[in-house]
C-alpha cells in the first residue's frame, strides 16, 4: 500500500493526513512516498512524524518503507527520519541547532520532574530555564521582547504537557526566519488529550473534543485549577497558560491547537475548526516578530482581559497564578 505524504505545511491539511492514517486497516507493508514534499516546517516535522509514529503504534506489525525522500535534507537534519526510526539524516535531537532553529527533540516527562527535584526547584522553574535557552538560540539574544515572548510561550505550553497530559514524553521544534520576521514553534504529545484532561474538573461540562479546545483557551479553565492550593504557591495551576499564549499570537501571529478529532485554528479574530485525529495534544505558534510589544505590557493586558472574562462568565476560575502573569519566575536568575 502506497501512502503519499502531504507537502502542505498548513495544519488543517496535516490534520486530515493524520485522520486518514488512523483509518488505515491492517496491511503487510506501507510505502511512504515523500515525492510531493518540497518545504517542511517545525509543525510539519512534529505532526507528520507523530502521525507516522502513531501508525506504528496502531499497527505494530506493519512494515514501513520510505520512498523519494533523499531531497529532504532539512527534515533529515532536523531529526525527522530519526524520529521515525529511519536511517537518514541526524538522529532525533542530535543536531546542534543554531541561531535560527531548534531541531526536533523529545523530552521524557519523568526526567523533567526528576531534574527539577535534583535542583530542588519547582517543575515550572526548571522548564523556564530550558525555555529561555531555546528562546535565546532562536533570537540570538538573552533579552528583549521577542526572547521574553518565546520563553514565556514555550514554558507555558510545556508546563501544560507535564502537568496535564499524562504523556510519557513530548516533542518540540522551532524555526526563526529573520528575513520574514517570523517564528514557528510546535510542542506535541501523545497523552490523554484535552477532553480527558478537562473532564477531571468537576465544574466543567466537556461533551466533545471541540468543547475541550474552545474551553482550554478560556481563562481559568484546566483539569486542576478548581482544586484548592496554597495561596503563596507561585506555580499553582490556574488554567491561564493557553489563554495567555493564544493571546500573544492573537496580537501578532497564528495559534493552532489540535487534540482528538479537532484542530482549532485562530488567526487574529478568526477561529475555525477542522477535522483531525490525534491521540494527545499539539500546539503550534507562529509569531510575527515585527508586531510584538514589550512582553510585560502584553501580559498585563491579557491578565486584565482574563479577569474581565471570568467576572462576566461568573464561573469557577481562580485567577492567574503569579507564574502565568509574569514573563519570568519571581526572583529569577539565569541558570548555568
Secondary structure by P-SEA (a helix, b strand, c coil): cbbbbbccccaaaaaaaaaaaaacccccbbbbbccccccccaaaaaaaaaaaaaaaaacccbbbbbcccccaaaaaaacccccccccccccccccccccccccbbbbbaaaaaaaaaaacccaaaaaaaaaaaaaaaaccccccaaaaaaaaaaaaaaaaaacccccccccccccccccccbbbbbbbbccccaaaaaacccccccccaaaaaaaaacccccccccccccccccccccccaaaaaaaaaaacbbbbbbcccbbbbbcccbbbbbbbbbcbbbbbbbbcccccccaaaaaaaaaaaaaaaaaaaccccccccccccccccccccccc
